[in-house]
Structure formats: structure tokens, C-alpha cells
Amino acid sequence: MTQQPDPQQPQADQQPAGGAAGEGQPQVIAGATGDGRGFIVGPQGMAVERAPGTEGEEPSVTDQVEEPAKVMRIGNMIRALLEEVRSTPLDDPSRERLREVYGASIDELKSGLSEDLAAELERITEPFTADETPSNDELRIAKAQLVGWLEGLFQGIQTALVAQQMAARAQLEQMRRTLPGGPQPGQPQAPQRPAGGTDGMYL
């Protein structure tokens, strides 16, 4: 008899959470069912429904970065510019150009962040005055401050992703134990017979 698909089964349009899994890392897939419920499929291939967010819950740092790829590109660019400022003395036109790049980078970063993170970034980054060219030291300090803030942001994202994966694994393990016939804590497992062996008499 052909088994009919379960209408509550997650649809096939699953998207990997956080990109492809690296070698040796279990892949966790996130998606949504037809009725809008979220689910996570872990390395065991089981779909576990995600708990809905409670009202007033503080958003995760991964939700506050609206365009993570854009933020990382700008962060790498600023890091490269900081290395140039450290290693090469700059003339007045070069420092003026870096001042413009710094201001444009701040604006682009804010467009890829949530309102809260954009406001925090604006508070800690003081713009250069338009009537005076910043010195090498001023540029170096400003860019080092921005790079440090971005590194802290990236570390927060990585920590949040690891915590989400650990929570998904714990939910999957709990689901396995509550399934009928699943192993119970403290219950000995039945001995396995060797492959191809027999345990009876031939008739």
C-alpha cells in the first residue's frame, strides 16, 4: 500500500541556515510548513518545530544584522584601509580621501543594521570635521575603533549561531527519546545479532 504524505510534513523548499555546513559539521536546515509554522531539520533528518517567539522578547543579534554579507564586506575593506594607514605615511589628499571613505562606510554599515545597532554605531563614531584634514593618527584611531566594534559584532553573531545549533540538537535528542520505541534513560538496549547469523535450529 502506498503511503500518503502527511499534510503537516514540512515542504521541500528548505533553505540551509547559515550556509553550507563545513566538513565534519552537522547541517541544520530551517524552513516553514504550509501553515506558516517554523521548523528545524537536524543531522538526524528529523523535523522539529521551533518554539514561537514570545511577545516582547529581545531580538537575537542575528536578527539585528539585516544584511550580514554587506556588513562583512565593509568590515574587510575597513580592515585593509587600517593596515594601509599603519604602514604607509599619507599626504593631505590621501587623508582627505580616507576621511570621505570613512564617512561613507559608516552610512553603508548603518543601512545594513537594525535601528538599535545603527544608533549604537552612530553614538560611538564621531565624524571628522569637514573643514580640517585628519592626521594619520586620527585616521588610525578612528578605523581601529570601528574594526574593534565590527569584530565584537561578528563574535556575537557566531556565538548566537552556535547556541541555536546546540538548542536544535537538544530538541532533536529530546524528540528521539519521547518517540514510541525510542531508547529510555537507564534502559539497557537489546543485544544485536551478528550480521548473517542465525539463532535457531534448521527444520
N, C-alpha and C positions, 0 to 999 in steps of 0.2 A: 504494500500500500504506500502510495506517495505521501510523504509528509508535507502538510500545508505550512506555509510560512506564518510565523507569529506576527499579527499586525502591530504588536508593540516592539518587535525586534528593531534595533537601530538600522537606519538606512545605510546604503553603501557609500554615500558621499561623505566619507570620513576624511578629516584633514589632520595631519600629524601636528602634535603640539610641540612647538619649539623647533621644528625642522626635523631632518632625518636623524635617527639615533646613531651615535657613534659606535665603533666596533666594540663589542662586549657590553654595551649599554642597552637595557631593555627599552623598547619603544613603547611610548604611551600615546594612544590616539584619542583625540577629543572630537566630539560631534554632537549632533542633536537628532532626536527622533521626529517623526512626523507631527506629533502634537506639541513640539517645542521643548521637550524635556532634554536636559543636557546629560551626556554620559561620557565615561572614560573606558577605553578598552586597553587593558594592560598586557604584559608579556604572556600571560596565560591564555589570552584570547577571550576573556570574559568581559562582558559589558556591565559596568557598574554605574548606576545613576548618581550624578553629582548632587550633593545637597544644595538646595537653592539658597542664595544669599539672603540673609536677614536684613530687614529694613534698618537703615542707619549704620550698617556695617562699614568699617573703614576700608576703602578700596586698596587692593594689593598694588605694590609698586609696578607689577607687570601691567596692570590696567591703567596706570597713570602715564605710561610711556606710549603715546598713541602711534608713533612712527619710530620703532626701535632701530630699523635699518638706517634711517636718516640720521638719527642721533649718533649712531656708531660711526657713520662716515664722517660727520663733522668732528667728532671726538678724535678720530685718527688724523684728520687734517690739522687740528689744533696742536696735537702732539708733535707732528712733523714740523710745524712752524716754530714751536718752542725749541726744538733741537737746533733749528737754524739760528734762532736768536742767541742761543747759548754759545754756538761755535763760531759765528761769523759776526764781526762788527758791522753795523748797518749805518748807512748815511741817512741824511734827512729825508730824501724821497722814499727810501725803503721803509723807514719807520712810519712815515705818513701812510704808506700803503698798508702796512700791518695794522695800523690803527683802524683803517676802514674795514679791513678783513675781520678784525676782532669784533667790531660793532655788528657787521653783517652776520657773523657766526652766532652771536647771541640772539639775534632776531630769528634766525633759522632754527636754532635749538628750541626756542620758546614755542614755535609753531608745531613742533613735534611732541610737545609735552602737554600734560594736563594743566588746568588753570593753577592748581596749587603748586606744582613743581615749577611752572613758568614764573609764578610770583616769587618763589624762593630764589630762583636763579637771578631774577632782576634785583632782588634785595642785596645779594652778595657780590654782584658785579657792578662796579661803579664805572660808568662810561668816561672815556677820556674827553677833555675839553676840545672843542673844535678850533680854538684859536692858538693852540700850542702843540707842537710835535712832541710825543712822548719819547723819553730816553730809552736806551736799551734795557736798563734795569727795570723801568716801569713796565715795559712790554713783557719782560721775562716774568716778573711777579704776577702780572695780570693773567698771563696764559698758564702759568703754573697753578694758580688758584683755580682756574676753570678746568684744567685737566684733572686736578685732585677731586673736584666736585663730580665730574663725569665718571671717574673711576669708582667713587663711592656709589654712584647711581647704578653702574653696571654690576658691582658686587651685590647690591641689594636685589637686583633682578635675578642673578644666579642663585642667591640664597632662596628666593621665593620659588623658583622653578624646582630646586632640589626638594624643598618642603612639600610642594604639590605632588611630586613623584612619590615621595615617601608616604604621603597620605593616601594616594591611589593604591599603592601596594598593600597598605594596611587594610583598606577596604576590600580589596580583592581577596586577601587571605581570610578575612572575616566571612566573606561570602562563601568561600570554599568550605569552611568549617561548618557553616549552617546548612549547606545543601544536604538532602537525604543521601545517606550512604557515605558521606564525607568523613574523613578521619576526625575523631574526637580527642581532645587533650587527655593524655594519660591512658588512652585505649590502645592495647597492643595491636599491631597490624597482622593480618593473616600471612603465614609464610608463603612465599612464592615458589611455585614448582619450576624446576628447570625446564628450559625450552626443549620440546620434543620428548619429554619424559612421560611415563605412564605410572598410575598409582593403583592399578587393579590387575585382575587375572584375565588372561585371554580365554574366551569361551570357545 
